[in-house]
């Protein structure tokens, strides 16, 4: 008998003693598993059961899935990759929410059928309180990646399984789900937990990217609202000095629409405002320079400023030109 078999038999004897007496020898079991067994014993979990008796109906499951639609949308492609990798090995790939309700289950049809015998299915609650020590439920308690093998499970019906799970956290460090792989206990391997942890890292990264994009879109929308509502004329240029965007006040002063001017050189509007060139080339600010604006139907004398837009590596990647007709400024001064 190998060391793994000796260890397995030892854990089985510990389990048989514990479910009868609620007592464990010190140091005889993984501390995380021992703590879980004690929680199960205190909550009167039936060690001879292991079926989930809390399964959501279709409408409740649809609601729970809707609540975690973004997580599921990001996780599912990675789950499908894992499932293809372990196809034919008797493993399942599962995702739960933060309460332990199974949102998705992928695997071979015969393995899914075997899981159905213990209600290890979509919509089932897979918590310690419901089904004893298991990778999903214990991860929900401990909030760290775990592998639970064979007799480490609290319930007898799970002793034929090995399960590896890792928690999924939001950007705000809130637990939002668990990714799990379960299969035959004789196929136990540490690399399975590594696969799950790597998949969770990929899920977390994609959620972070999506959140950053969401924040960037919100910031862009706010900036656009400011840009469009400014009382000054504003022209945004790319690093070559070509017009990218024009606000409504600038459109009125120039007598042309923003789309008509996109791609044109700023010199079409400010043929004598040489400071813009220095802004683009050297990153210099120019404040309140009097210069003619080539508008429609004619030239309008303006007070203009240009400021660089900086990109990565402190490189100028564009400029903002802000201007107002001298006449309008004088009128404002006279009102004061």
N, C-alpha and C positions, 0 to 999 in steps of 0.2 A: 504494500500500500504506500503510495507516494505521500509527500508532505501535504499536498493540497487536499487529498482525501482524508488524511488524519485531521487536518484543521477543520474540514467540513463536518466530520463526525463529532468533533469536539463541540462545535457550535450547535449541532443538533442536540447534543446532551444538555448543553446550557439552556437551550430553548425549552426542552421538555421539563427541566427543573423549574425554570422561571415561570412558565405559564401555570404551573401547579402552586408554586410558593411565592412568587413575586420577588425572589431573592437571586442575586448574582454575586459570584466571587469577584473581588477586586482585580482589575486588570485582565479579566478573562475574555473581554469582548471589546471591539472598537467602541470608544466612549460615546461617539455619536449614535451608534446603534443601541447601545445600552440605555442612553437617555431616552431614545425613542420607545424602546420596549417598556420602560417605566411609565412613560406618558400613556401608552396603550393600555397597560395594566390598570392604571388609575382611572382611565376613562371606560373601563369594562368592555374593551373591544374583544370580541369573541375570536380567540386564536384558531378555532376550527372552522371559521367562516372565511371571509376574504372577498365575498361578493359585495359590490357597491349596491346599496339599497336606496341610494339617492341619485336618480337618473332624471334629468330634465325632460319635459315633454317637448314636442317639436317647436312650439311657439316660444317657450322659455329658452330653448337652445338657440333659436334664431336671434333672440334678443341679446343673449350673452355673446354670440359670435359678432353681432353688430357692434357691440361695445368695444370689441377688440379687433375690429376689421382691419385697422392699419397694421397691427402686429401680425395678424394672420397673413395679410397680403405680402408682407416682407418675408415672413418665415417660411411660407409654403414652398417657394422655389428651392430653398435650401433643404427643406424636409424631403422634397422629391429627389434631390441629388443624393441625400443620405439613403433614401429608400432604394434607389437604383444601385447604390454601392453594395447594400446588404441583401439585395434581392435573392430569394431562394435559401436564405440562411435561417429563416424562422424568426427574424427580428421585426419589431414594429417601431415606427417613428411617431411620436405623439407630441402634441402641443396642448398645454392647459392655460387657463387664465390664472390670476393671482389667488383665486379661491379653490383651485384644484379641479375645476370643471374641464373635461377634455373637449377641446375645440376641434381637433382634427386627429385622425388616426390613419396612418398609411402602412401597408404591409401586404404580404402574400395572402391570398384568400383563405388558405387553411389556417394560417396564424391568426388572422382576424376572427375566424370561426372559433378557434380555441380561446381567444380573448373574450368572445361573447359569452362563454360559459360562466365567466365570473363578472359579467357586466363591465369589462374593461373596454368601453365603447364611447363614442362621441356622446357628450351630455352627462356622462357619469361623473360623480364627485370622487376624486381619487386622493383623499386626505388620510392622514393617520387616524383620525377619529372614525372615519368610515371603513377603511380597509387595513388599518394597522401600519406598521413600519413598511415603507416602500420608498423608492427613490423620489417620486414626485411629492408625496405627502411629507416626507422628511426634509426634502429641499425647501418646501414651503415653510417649515418650522425653522430650519437652520440657516437658510438663505446662502448656502454654499454648494458647489458641485459635489455630488455624491454618487457612489456606486453601491447598490444593495444586492448582495448575492444570495441566492438559495435560502438557506436556513436563517439568514439574517433578517428575512421578512418575518413579521410577527404572526402572520396568518398562514396556516398550513397550506392552503390552496395556492399560495404564491411561492412555495418552496421549489417549484420547478422552473422558476423564472430568475433571470439576472436583469437588473434594471440600472441604467445610468442616466442621470438627469442633472441639469444645470439651471440656475435661476436666470431670468431675463429682467433687467432693470431699465427703467426709463431714464431720460436725461436728468430728471429730478431725483434720481436714485430711489425711485419707488419700484417695488416688485410688481411686475405686470404679467408675468407668466413663467412657465417652466417648459423646457424642451427635454424630451425623454426618449430613450431607446430601450426596448425590452425584448428579450429573447430567451432561448433555452439556457438553463443554468450551466449546462456543460460547455456552452460557448463563451463563458466568462473570459473577458480579456480587458486589461487596463486601457488598451488603445480605444475601446468603445467610448469610455468616458472622455478621452481626449478628443474624439470626433465630435461629441456633443458640445464640449466646451468651445471648440473651434467654430462650430456652427453658430453658437450663441454669440461669440465675438463678432462674427460676420453680421448677424442680425442686429446687434447693438450698434455696429458701425453704420449700417444702412439707416437705422432709425436716427442716429446722430446727424447723418448727412441730410436726411429728409427734414429734420427739425431746423437745421441751419438754413436750408433752402426756404423753409416756411418763414423763418425770421427775416431772411434777406428779402423775400417777396413783400413782407409787411413793411419793412423799412423802405423799400423802393416805392411802394404805394404811398407811403407818407411823404416821401421826398417829392414824388410826382405831384401830389396835392399841393404842396408848398410851391413847387415850381410853376404849376399852372395858375395859382392864385396870386402870385407876386404882382405888385403894382409897377415894378420895373420891367423893362424888356430884358429878356435873358436868352442867350444863344449858347448852346453847348457844342464844343468842338472836339473832334478826335485828335490824336497826336500829330496828324499831318495837317491840321488846320481846317479840315472839312467839317461842314455843319452836320451835326447829329440830331439835334432837337432844338426847337424854337418854341417859346411860350406864347400865349395869345396876345400879350401886349407887344411883343416883338413882331408878331405877324401883322398886327395893325399898323405899326410904325413902318414896317417894310412893305406893306401892301401885298404880301404874298403868303401863301399857306406853308406850313411847316414841311409838308411832303414835297412841295415844289422846290424847296431849298435844300433838302437833304442831299449830302454829297458835294455841294458846292463849296468853294473856298470862302473863308471869312472875308477875303479881300473884295468879294462881290458886294458885301454890305459895308465894310469899313476899309476902303481903299487906302486911307492915310493913317490908320491906327497901327503904326509899326510895332507898338509895344506888345501886341498879341504874338508876334513872331518870337520876341524875346521870352515871352511867357512859355511858349511851347518848347523853345530850344534850351532855355536856361532856368526855367522855373521861377522867373521873376514876377512879382506882383506889380500891377500898374493901377493906381487909384485916382479916380476923378480926372481923367484926361479929356480935354475938350477936343472933339474930332467930328468930322462930317459923317453922317450916315447916309448911304445911298438908298433912299427909300423910294416909295412910289406915291405920288407922281414926281418927287424931286428930292433934293438934298435937304436933310434935317440935321441941324447942329445939335450934337449930344454931348453929355458928360458920360464918359464910359470908364469902366474898370475891367481889368482882366486878371484872373487868378488861375494858377495851375491846378490840375487834378493829378494826384500822385498815385502811382501803382506800386507793385511789388519792387523791392530793390531801390526804392526812392527814384524811380524813373517817371518822368512826366508822361502821362498817357492821354492828355487832353487839357482843355481849358474851359473856363466859364467866362463869358463876356456879359457884363451887366451894364445897361445904359438907359438914359432918360433924356428926352429933349431938353435943351437949355431953357427953352421957353416955359416948359412945365415947371422946372425947378425954380425959375424966377417968380412965377406965379405963386408957388408955394411959399417962397420967402416973403413976398409982398403981403401975404395973408397973415403972417406972424406979427 
